[in-house]
């Protein structure tokens, strides 16, 4: 009597095997399909923290003018006014007083100005652990202190932000009228400080850049674009096109989905501007995809297409 061989586990009927493959494909391929990815910040710019901290220590050793205390008192009064969000005129008066006191204390000498600024910056860093300090309150609005601050933020980033803020507030700015462009102020600080400020701004959220809970997305786009150009100059490897595309997407999303959603804020011009920004971003992602195939570009493009289809 002939005994039939026991079926082996791999002897699966062809139709059953085919069905299993179809089922596996149905499960796996949807998981492999790219999902939309929305940029929330720009590509980072490396900062030379050691160089900036060395400059700061050198400035701390500079001879200080006799009236340093008076200049610092004016600065602290201005920071207090800003931390309390006082009336616009009161804040302008505090700024005008600081600019005047600083000029009188230093007689306009650059070395003396750096000495006073270094003392103010050191006090700012020393008080960051105190949540009630006016400087800390202002820094928290810009994402530089407190539990919600980006953990990658360093003292070099904080100094870059502080120094640029100091230089702008030290200007004899009129109560109403023209304010010096940010890029002009940037040219009056050292390369290490420029890079630290740009590094902070490129990684900052729109709320951090403006210090407002309900920012105008246009204001953020307007300040991000020159920082992208600056980053490209100091580091030719900086991904300019990716950063510009991300700026366009964030602008469009901010215009199309305002934090306070009202019909008045969704004006036709806003939606048209958002549409144009999305098309620009899509063109850049298509160009990047041709130049350097990467799954990210497909995900970013899907986010753009999702916005365009709404």
Secondary structure, DSSP 8 states (H G I E B T S, - for coil): --------TT---HHHHHHHHHHHHHHHHHHHS-------S-------HHHHHHHHHHHHTS---TTHHHHHHHHHHHHHHHHTT--HHHHHHHHHHHHHHHHHHHTT-HHHHHHHHHHHHHHHHHTTT-TTSHHHHHHHHTTSSSTTS-TT--HHHHHHHHHHHHHHHTS---SSS----HHHHHTTS-HHHHHHHHHHHHH--HHHHHT-TT--HHHHHHHHHHHHHHHHHH-TTS-HHHHHHHHHHHHHHHHHS-SS--TTTS-HHHHHHHHHHHHHHHHHHHHHHHHS--HHHHHHHHHHHHHHH-
